Amino acid sequence: MAIGVGVLVAVVWIATLLIANPQPPTKEEAAAKIEEHFDRIEGSLSAGSILDRSEEIAEEACPLEGLGDQTRVQRVLYVAPDLDRIAWATTLREVFTEADGWAVRVKTLDSRENLGIRIAGRDLTVISITATDASGDARVTLLSTSECSRTS
């Protein structure tokens, strides 16, 4: 009997480790999750192609009243003008695979080289990317807004 209880306790303990936390993340956790995805995207760019970068993190009210705030993260990567944005966009499908629950959609904007990319995850994470040199400066802009979060 004692062995049966011990096994039951072990099974319950393991199950609680595998079940996702039903609590929404804090604003800090939400921002860290987005930045982790942004780091993966930034890491997919060829070595030396990033000339400069900037990042802005802002808090916004959740559209569902009383459910905390959201974190909006925008990262701008200023890249070398000779970066092959089309080839790079193809590599994103290798970084964010369908097998892992990601969907990557790429569309051209005003020209073949200027791209709008949307990456969506199984956990409803959505990352919008614009890769362009329309302003004369080649850049890749990453934008994502977290789920509503609890207060810290």
Buried (B, 14 or more C-beta within 10 A) or exposed (E): EEEEEEEEEEEEEEEEEEEEEEEBBBBEBBBBBBBEBBEBBBEBBEEEBBBEBEEEBEBEEBEEEEBBBBBBBBBBBBBEEEBEBEEBBEEBBEBBEEEEEBEBEBEEEEEEBBBBBEBBBEEEBEBBBBBBBEEEEBBBBBBBBBBBBBEE
